Amino acid sequence: MVDWITDIISSFGYLGVALLMALEGVFPVLSSEAIVSLAGFSVAQGKLGNFFWVVVAGTIGSVLGIFPWYYVGKRVGKKRLKQWIDRHGKWLTLSNKDIDKSKQWFGKYGGAVVFFGRLIPTIRTYISIPAGLVEMPLLPFFLYSVVGIVLWVGLLAYTGYTLGQNYYLVKKFLSPVALVAIAAIVIAFGSWLMHRKRKQQRNNQR
């Protein structure tokens, strides 16, 4: 995979960086850590002339990649999601009211969710789906995504540039951070489900 990424960047330069990051936004099997840190290392080697344009190219490509999953979520839509909840929601103690509440919650805090989501590997790709599902307005979705993406791409490019030949260690350094973030999300979601289940049981007893 690294050799393929290297060939693309060597052949197409900044355009290759943008193309790879756009693909990473749709297929997270590609790693932005590998793509951008390798591009940063290429600047250090003199194979890519300008650090600034690496960040610009990576940002443009990554921004292009946020829209497919957003529109997938929007295509599914709240109506279809509610239909699914009607059939299967009881297993997760979910109801259609929860979907309405989640939309209100995302309307209030969705910007922060999208921003921080862009800084977490893997989640940075799929955060577009709930934004589309709850029909987050396109402009805020775009702006918060851009800010998060610029920080992420800039960090990766700078780290790759600084580490030089050890650029491949970027992913190793970031993996524990990503695992902690994902674990926190899973724990929070699990706690929320337990709370809802207990509340539902108390209501049934009454």
C-alpha positions in Angstrom: 0.0 0.0 0.0 2.8 2.4 0.9 4.6 1.7 -2.4 1.4 2.4 -4.3 0.8 5.7 -2.4 4.5 6.6 -3.1 4.1 6.0 -6.8 0.9 8.1 -7.0 2.5 11.0 -5.2 5.7 10.7 -7.2 3.8 10.6 -10.5 1.2 13.2 -9.9 2.6 15.4 -7.1 0.1 17.6 -5.3 -2.7 16.3 -7.5 -1.9 12.8 -6.4 -2.1 13.9 -2.7 -5.5 15.4 -3.4 -6.7 12.4 -5.3 -5.6 10.0 -2.6 -7.2 12.0 0.2 -10.5 12.2 -1.7 -10.4 8.4 -2.0 -9.6 8.1 1.6 -12.8 10.0 2.4 -14.8 7.3 0.7 -12.7 4.2 1.4 -11.1 4.5 4.8 -9.0 1.5 4.1 -6.7 4.1 2.7 -4.9 5.9 5.5 -4.6 9.6 5.7 -1.8 9.2 8.2 0.2 7.3 5.5 -0.8 9.6 2.6 -0.1 13.0 4.2 2.9 12.1 6.4 4.5 10.5 3.3 3.8 13.8 1.4 5.4 15.7 4.2 8.4 13.4 4.1 8.6 14.0 0.3 8.9 17.7 1.0 11.8 17.1 3.3 13.4 15.0 0.6 12.9 17.8 -2.0 10.6 15.6 -4.1 7.7 17.9 -3.4 8.7 21.5 -3.4 6.3 23.2 -1.0 4.9 22.2 2.4 2.1 24.7 2.1 0.8 23.2 -1.1 0.8 19.7 0.4 -1.5 21.0 3.1 -3.7 22.7 0.5 -3.8 19.6 -1.7 -4.6 17.3 1.2 -7.3 19.6 2.5 -9.0 20.0 -0.9 -9.0 16.2 -1.5 -10.2 15.5 2.0 -13.0 18.1 1.7 -14.1 16.5 -1.6 -14.3 13.1 0.2 -16.7 14.3 2.9 -19.7 14.6 0.6 -20.4 11.0 -0.6 -21.2 9.7 2.9 -23.0 12.8 3.9 -25.4 12.3 0.9 -25.7 8.6 1.7 -27.0 9.6 5.2 -29.2 12.2 3.6 -30.5 9.7 1.1 -31.4 7.2 3.8 -33.1 10.1 5.6 -35.0 10.5 8.8 -38.1 8.8 7.4 -36.4 5.6 6.5 -34.4 5.6 9.8 -37.7 6.0 11.7 -39.2 3.1 9.8 -36.2 1.0 10.8 -36.5 2.1 14.4 -40.2 1.1 14.4 -39.1 -2.5 13.4 -35.9 -2.9 15.3 -35.5 0.0 17.7 -36.9 -1.9 20.8 -33.7 -4.0 20.9 -31.7 -0.8 21.4 -34.5 0.8 23.5 -34.9 3.5 20.8 -38.0 5.2 19.6 -38.8 7.8 17.0 -38.8 10.5 19.7 -35.2 9.7 20.2 -34.5 10.4 16.5 -36.2 13.8 16.8 -34.2 14.6 20.0 -31.0 13.5 18.3 -31.7 15.9 15.4 -32.3 18.8 17.9 -29.1 17.7 19.8 -27.1 17.6 16.5 -28.5 20.9 15.6 -27.1 22.3 18.8 -23.8 20.5 19.1 -23.3 19.0 15.6 -20.6 21.5 14.6 -18.4 20.4 17.5 -19.1 16.8 16.8 -18.1 17.2 13.1 -15.1 19.2 14.0 -13.6 16.8 16.5 -14.7 13.8 14.4 -12.4 15.0 11.6 -9.5 14.6 14.0 -10.1 10.9 14.8 -9.0 8.2 12.4 -11.8 6.2 10.8 -14.4 8.2 12.6 -13.4 11.2 10.5 -14.8 9.4 7.5 -18.1 8.1 8.9 -19.0 11.2 10.9 -20.5 12.5 7.6 -23.3 9.8 7.9 -25.1 11.0 11.0 -24.7 14.6 9.8 -26.6 13.6 6.6 -29.1 11.5 8.5 -30.2 14.4 10.7 -30.0 16.8 7.7 -27.4 19.1 9.2 -27.3 22.2 7.0 -24.6 21.9 4.3 -22.8 25.1 5.0 -22.1 24.5 8.8 -21.2 20.9 7.9 -18.8 22.1 5.3 -17.2 24.8 7.4 -16.7 22.8 10.6 -15.3 19.9 8.4 -12.8 22.2 6.7 -11.5 23.6 10.0 -11.0 20.1 11.4 -9.5 18.8 8.2 -7.0 21.7 7.9 -5.7 20.9 11.4 -5.6 17.2 10.8 -3.8 17.5 7.4 -1.4 20.2 8.7 -0.5 18.0 11.8 0.2 14.9 9.6 2.2 16.8 7.0 4.3 18.5 9.7 4.9 15.3 11.6 5.9 13.5 8.4 8.2 16.3 7.5 9.8 16.3 11.0 10.1 12.6 11.4 11.7 12.2 7.9 12.4 8.6 7.1 10.5 7.5 10.2 7.3 9.1 8.9 5.6 5.6 9.1 5.6 6.0 12.9 2.9 8.7 12.7 0.2 6.0 12.6 1.8 4.2 15.6 1.8 7.4 17.6 -1.8 8.3 16.7 -3.3 4.8 17.2 -3.4 4.9 21.0 -5.1 8.3 20.8 -7.7 7.0 18.4 -8.4 3.9 20.5 -9.0 6.0 23.6 -11.4 8.3 21.7 -13.3 5.3 20.2 -13.4 3.6 23.6 -14.8 6.8 25.2 -17.5 6.9 22.5 -18.4 3.3 23.0 -18.5 3.6 26.8 -20.7 6.8 26.5 -23.1 5.1 24.1 -23.3 2.0 26.3 -23.9 4.1 29.4 -26.7 6.0 27.6 -28.3 2.7 26.5 -28.2 1.3 30.1 -29.6 4.5 31.4 -32.5 4.4 28.9 -33.2 0.7 29.7 -33.3 1.3 33.5 -35.6 4.3 32.9 -37.9 2.3 30.7 -38.0 -0.5 33.3 -38.9 2.0 36.1 -41.7 3.4 33.9 -43.0 -0.1 33.2 -43.1 -0.9 36.9 -45.1 2.2 37.6 
